[in-house]
């Protein structure tokens, strides 16, 4: 049974959605794990499928397949997760500046992760500096293994935009890394 047919069947028999979950949970979790820490990936993987279940009646098979739709949901949840972390860090910095001592817990782990991320390789810094749309196209393609068409569907952008963004991002990364092709480990040209 196709993914679209399973979604439709789940309108009457919600347990059928479990087959969609079984088909894609490992792949979506792996993608999230490459973009976030393991705990966040665990949490967001569940949220991806909960969101998909809640929105399954709005899925339009004319716009594409279920797989890129799930990656689109995952990418949107990553963006929400990162915005929430930025807000938490800003609040912690304000409270630290005011002389308050943050409690041990998630917030300190977030600060530690951000501090550790600032020490990573040049590539990580360059990826961070990319506009969100460019970074999402690159990571869906490189980490998610999605085709141009699937990336376009996942992000709701035209197919041609995917190609132009990937080309632009690769040029930027090559220039920033001194002509090193990050995919081959060697130099271009």
N, C-alpha and C positions, 0 to 999 in steps of 0.2 A: 504494500500500500504506500502511495506517495506521501510525502510530508504534508502537502496541502490537504490531501484526503483525510489524513489522521487528524489534522486540526479541525476540519469540518466534522468528523465523526465525534470529536471531543465535545462538540456543542451539546449533543444528546447524552453522551457517555464520557464524562470528564476524565475517567481513569485512562482513556485512550491517549490523553496528552502525555502520560508516562512513557509512551513509546518514543515521542519526540525527545523527551528528556534523556532517555536511554541512548538515543542515537547521537546526541550532541553534547552531553554534559562534560565528558572528558575533554573534548576539543575546546569548548568555550572556557572551561576551567584552566586549561593549559595557556590559552591566550591571556586570560586575566592574570595568571601567575607570572607571565613574562612582563606584564606591564605594572604589576603591583606586588606588594609583599604577599606571602602565603595566606595569612589570616584574612586580609582584605579580599583576596581571590576566592577563598572559601565562602565568605559572606556574599560577595557579589555574584558568584555563580548561582547561588540559590535565588538571589534577587532577579537575575536575568530570566530564569524560568518562571518565577512567580509573575513577573511583569508580562512575559509572553503569554502565560496562561490567562491572565486577566484581560489581555488585549487580543486574544486569539480570534475573536469575531471580527476584529477590524483588519486582520491580515488580508491583503489583496494579492492573490496569486498572479494577477496580471502585471504586478510591479516586480515580481521576482520570486525567488525560492525562499524557503524557510530559513536555511542556513545563514545567508547574509542578513536576513531580518534579525536573527538572534545576535549576530555580531554587531549590528547597529545598536541594538538594545544594550549590549555589553559596553560598547564605546561610549554611549550616552551615560551609563552608570559610572564609568570610570571618571568622566568629566565631573559629574556631580560629587563623587567621592573626593576628588582632588580639590574642588572648590570648598568642600566642607573642611578638609584638612588645613587649607590656607586660612580659612576663617578662625579655626581653633588656634593655629600658630600665632595669628595676629593678636588674638585675645590673650594668649600666654605671654607674648612679648609685652603687651600693655600692662598686664598684671605684674610681670617681673620688673618692668621699669618703675612701677609704683611701689616696689619693695615687697610685693607679695611673693610667697614661696609656693610654686605649683605643687600639687599633690603628686605622689608617685602614681604611675598608672599609664593609661593610654596616651595622654598628652606628652609625657616625657618620652615615651617610645616614639611618638611622631616626631618630636624634636630630634631625637637620636637618629632616626631614619633620614630626616632632611639633612642633618649635619653629615651623615655618612654619604649621602647622595652628592653633596657638594665636593666630596673628595674623589669621586669616580673619574674615569677617563674622559678625555676631551670629547669623545663621541657622545657620551651621555649629556655633557653640557651643550653640545651642538643640537642634539635632539630636543633638549629642553627649550632652546631658544627658537625653535621652529614655531610658526603659527600653528595653532591647534588643528586646523583643517589639514595642513600639510603633514603634520606628525601622525594624525589618525590614518591618512591614506597610506603612508609609509608603513606603519606598524600593522595595519590590517593586511597589507600585502606581504610584508616580511615575516611577521610573527604569526598571523592568522592563516597565511597561505591562500588568501582569497584572490581570485582572478580580478582583473580590472572591472569586469561586469559586476561581480559580486561586491566589490568595494563600492562601486557606484550605487548599487541597490542598498547596501548597508548604511551608507551616509546620505542617501537621497540626493545625490549630485549626478550631473551628466557623465557619461562614459568618458568623453574627451577631457573633462576636468581631471579625472583620475590620472590619465596619461600625462597631462601637462604638469600636474602637481608632482608626480613621481619623478619626472625628468628634472624639474626645478630643484627638488629636494636633493636628488643625487648629485647635481652640479654643486649645490651649496655645500653639501657634506664633503665632497671631493676637494673643493677649494679650501674649506676650513681645516681639513686633515692633511694639507700639503700635497695634494695629488694622489694620496693613498686611496685606493678603492676599498672601502670597509668590507665589502662582500668577498673580495678575493685575498685581502691581506697584502697585496702588492701595489705597485704604482701603475697609473694609467699612462699610456703613451709611450 
